[in-house]
């Protein structure tokens, strides 16, 4: 895998950890970082959160964070493309997103 994460991506990833999904989604499966993996790092149990709290700008208040929503929308659209769709309505995207929330 070529160097996918340039030095200028570091601050972007700190601001939006879900960029890891976006930047690796077209790599071979062994190099992809799934949304669920990022979720595991972002939404930890209370013991970890109390000892190692995330700070802004990385910290997320809810699972409905716009950065997560953006990555999940990309996932939905990519799955739709793989099923032969070229376009989804807003309502169709929301309907599919509910499965992931």
N, C-alpha and C positions, 0 to 999 in steps of 0.2 A: 504494500500500500504506500503510495506516495505521501509525502508530508501534507496531510490534509489540513492540519491546524497550524496556520501561520501565526507568527507572533502577534499580529494585530487581532487575531481571533480571541486571544486570551481574555481581554477585557470585555469583549462582546459576550463570551460564554459566561463570565461572572455575572453579567447583567441579565443573561437569558440562558440558563443551563439547557433548555430544550433545543438550543442551536446544535447541540451534540447530535440529536436525532436528525435534524435537518441536514447537517453537513455529512452525515454518514449513511443516510437512507439509501443511497444508490451504490454503496460499496458492497462487496461480497458479504454474505450473511455473517461470516465470522468477525467482520470489522464493524458491523452496524451496532449502534447504540439505540436500544429500544426506549420508547417513552416510559415503559414500566420500570426500566432500570433507573431512569432519571427520577421517576416518582419515588422509588425506594430511597434515593438519596435526599430528596426534598421533603418527604413526609415521613419522618422517622418517629419512633416511639418516644414517649415523654422522658425516659431516662437519658437517651442520647441527646434529645433536644435540650434538656436542662444542663448537661455537661458540655455540650458542643453546639451551642445555638448558631444557626445561620444568621447572618446580618444582612442588612440592606446593601446592595440592591438584589442580592441573591434570594433572600428569604421570601417565601410566598405565604400569604395569609390564608388562602383557600385553594381547593382543588380547581376552582373556576378561574384561576389566574389567567390573564390574557395571553401570557407566553405559552402556557400549557395548551390553552384553547387553540392557538395558532398551529402548534405542532400537531395536535389531534385533527384539526381541519385538514392539514396536509395529508395525514394518514388516511382519512376518509376519502379524500379526493383521489389519492393514489390507488386505493382499493377499488374505487369506482372505475377508474381508468382501466385497471386490470380486468374488470368485468365487462369492458366494452363501452362504458359510458363516456361521452365527451363533455357532458355538462350535467350538473345537478342544481336543482333549485335550492334556495335558502332553506326551505322547509325540509327538503330531503337531507341536506347536510346536518341540520339540527337533529332530525330523527335518528341519523346514524351516530351522531356524537353522543346521544343519550346512552348508547350502549357502553361507551368508554368512561362515562362520568360516574 
